[in-house]
């Protein structure tokens, strides 16, 4: 089965074709980072207009000489409303024109299915950490189509915290890669706060961002590398500790980490050092938003006969589990 995937949830215009939920035939992404970097973050209206400009050329490139499609899948939430509408309307048009099944995909579930695009196939149940600029979620995946939310951030997502810290340090956008570059060679031992929220699998990063302010005040002469490394370590420490606790308490066989922040090298190394369970990460190119993960998720949804009605609408605040 050859599934077309479309993702326009934020600022990447992505189209892909995936065979049998495992094998990428094409995976094309048009990034808007250079545009939004001028403003220090994503401007929703600008993102929507760029999707309109980029989507058809990206679609043409992704389709290439693809075989007969078996279905069309598209992210319908969560995400930016205007951006989601662009992808959803194209998906409906294609499915109607070619008489193909149409499936709406939860963007967070899509990130998890990036793992099915690697050589190894995950074992279930698995504890999934979805960690990106807009989301930080702890989810138990018991089976295909069966997700249980165990915890999520109560305020800032981890990637959002990186963006805000990078802005305070004048490191540019996006913040995650900027902090990681600045932290190289830095001493990660500055005493920054960590919110443990004991008795819960929820997370919080707003206090960490606030705790960074006194460190940057006049009179505190810390090297940028030390500040960046300490902030990065504080985020990673909480993510790893909370994820391992959730995995052990839920009976998961392994841990699957996905989303843009999953590309962070310190996060990967710390999981490798601390986790008693196997921990897996997608390839860096599959950590950030892409459509191959959407198509992979769609294949398994289609296999379960889980489709969407033609009156499907966007769900900007869609949850998982």
N, C-alpha and C positions, 0 to 999 in steps of 0.2 A: 504494500500500500504506500503510495506516494502522497504525502501531505504537504500542502502549502501553508506556511505560517506567516503572519503579519503582526508586527509590533510597532505601535506608535504611541506608547504610553507616556513618554517623557520627551527627551530631546534626541533620540536616535531613531532614524527611519530604517526599519529592518524588514527584510523579506527573505524567506528561506524555503527550501524543499528538502524534506527528510523522508527516507525510506524506512518503513517498519519501526518507526520510533527510535531508531538507533544510528542510522547512517546518513550523514550529511551529504546531500548532492550539491547544494549551494547554500550560502549563508552571507548575504550582502547587507552591510550596515553603512548608512550615511550619517556621520556624526555632526553635531552642531556645536561641539565644544568650543571651537575657535570663536563662534559668534557670541555665545553666552558668557565666555570668559571676560569679555569687555565689561560686563555688568556685575561680575562676581557671583553669578547664579543664573538659573534658568528663568527666562521671561516667558510665561505661558503663551501669550499671543504670538510672540516671535516664533516659538517652537511650532505652533499650529501652522503658521504660514510657510515655514520651511518644510514641514511634512507635505504640504500641498505641492510644493515645487519638486521635492525629491522622490515622492512615492512611486510615480509611474516609471521613471528611469530605473529606480532600484528594482521594481517588479520585473521590468524587461530583462535586466541583467540576471536576476535570480532564476527566472524561468528558463532562459537560454534554450537548450534542446531537451528540456525535462520530459520524461515519459508522461503518459496519461495520468492526471491527478485523480486521487480518490476522495479528497475532501479539502475544505478551506477552513483554516483556524485563525482566530484573531484575538488579540488581547482586548477585553472589554472593560477591564478594571483590575486593580486600582490604577489611577494615573491622572494626568491633567485632562479635564473634560474636552477641551477643544482638540487636543492632540489625539485622544482616543476616538473621537468622532471621525477623524480623517481615515484612520485605518479600518474602523468598523464599516463605514459606508463603502469603501472599496471592496472589502471582503464580501459584503452582501451582494454587490453588483457582480462580482466574479462568480460566486456560488449560484446566483440566479441565471446568469448568462450561460453557464456550462452545466447547469443542473447537477450541482454537487452538494453533498452535505455541508452545512455550515455549523461550526462549533465556536462558542465563545470560551475563551481561556482566562482563568485568573492569573494575572501576571506573577503573583507570588508562587503559585504552583508551577508556573513555567520555569522559574529560576531553579526549583528543585529538580525538574526534569532535565536540566543541563547535564546531570550526572549520568543519565541514560545514553548520552551521546559520546561517552568515553568507552574505552575498550572493555572495562570491567562492568558488570551489571550489579547494582546495589542489592543488598540483602535487606529484607523488611521483617519486622518493623525497624525504622530508622528515625533517629532524632535529627531534624533538619533545622539548621540555623540559616535563615535568610537575612542577610545583612548588607544594606546598600545605603544610598543617599536618602531614600525616602522611607525605608522599612528596616526594622530589626524585629524579627519574629522567631520564636521557638515553637516548632510544630512537630508533633509525632505523626509520621506517615506509617499507618498500619498496613495499608494495601493501596493499590491504584484506586484513586477516587475517594479514599478514606483518610482524612486529615483531622487531627485534633490539636487545636491551639492550646499550648501550655503556658505561653507567656509572650509578652511583647513590650516594647519600650513605652513608658508612660509619658514621654515627652519627646526629646530629640532622638532621631535615628542615629546610629553610629556614624554613618557617612555624613549626615547633616552636622554632627558635632565636629567632624574633621573639617568640613567646609568653614564653619564658624571660627574654629581655632586658627585655620590657615589665614583667614581674613584678619584676625587680631595680630598675627605674626607677619602680615604683609607678604604672604608666600604665593598668592594667586589662587586660581580656580582651575580644575576641581581640587578640593582640599586634601582628599585622601592621598593621591599620588604626590602632591606637594609636600605634605607632612612627612611621608615616607622618605622622600629624597632628602629633605632637610634634616631628618633624624639620623642619617647615616653617620656613624662615628660619634654620635652624641651619648651622653651619660643619662640613662633613663631613670635616675633615682630621685629626682625632685619630688617632694611630698605633695602630690596632687590627690584630691579626694576621689573615693570610689563609693558608689551607691550600691549596697548589697541587697536591700529590700528583703531581709530575711523572712522566711516563711512563704515566699512567692518566687516564681520563675520569671517575673517581670524584670525589666531593666530600666535604667534611667541614666541619662548623660548630661542633663542640663546643669546639674550641680558641678560636674567636672569642668564644663565650659566656664561657669562662674568662678570656680576655684583657680582658673588660669589667670584671671585678672590681677590679683595681688602680685603674682609672680612677674608680671610685665610692668608693674608700676616703677616709677623712678626710684632709683636707689637699689633696685634688685638687678644686678648686672650678671645675668645668666646668658650663656651663649645660646643662640637660636637653636643650634643642634641639640643642646641639652634639654631645652624646653620642648622642642618637637618630639624628641625621643621619649621624654617623660609622659607627655600627653598621649602619644601613641601606645605606650606601655600600659597606661591606665585604662584606656579603651579595651585593649587586647586582654588585659587581666580579667576584667569583668566579663567580657564575652566568653572567654574560655572557661572560667570558673562556673558561670551560670549554665552554660551549655552542657558541660560534663555532669553537673548535678542533675539537670533535667533528664539527660540520657540515662543515667544510672537509676534514677527513681522511676522511670517509665518502662524499663525493661527493653530498651532499644538494643539492637545488635551492633549498630555502628552509627557514626555521626556523619552527616552530609552537610557541608558548608557551601553556600552559594550566594550570589549577589556580588556587586562591585567590590565591596570591602574584602571579599574572600580572596582577592588577588594579593592582599597585603602579606609581605614576606614574614613580618614579625608574628602575625596571627597564625600563619601556617607553621612556623617553627615552634611557637609556644604550644599549640595543640599537639604537635609531635612529641614534645617533651613531657606533657602532663597527662594526656588522655590514656586511660586504661583500655579504651575501646578503639577500634580502627576508625580513623578520620580521613575523609576523602574530600577533595576539592576539584572542581572542574578546571580545565585549562583556562589560563587567564583570558583568552578571547571569548570564552563562554561564561565568564563571571559577570561581565557587563551586559546591558540589555541587548538582546538579539532575538531573531525570529526562529532560529533552529530549535530553541528550547520550547517555544510555543507550539511548533509543529510536532515535536516529540510528545509533549503533553497531549496534544490533540489526537495522536494515533491511539494512545491508551484509552482516552475518553471515547473515541469512536469504537474501539474494541469492546467497550462496556455498553455500547448503544446509548451513550449519554450525549445528546445533541441539544441545540438551543432552538427556540421558536424564531420565526422570521421577524417577530416584533421585538427581538432582543434589543436592549438599549445599553448605553454605557453605564458603568457603575464606578464613578471616580473614587468612592470610599469603600470599595469591596474588601471584605475580610477573608481570611482563610480559616478553615476548620469550623 
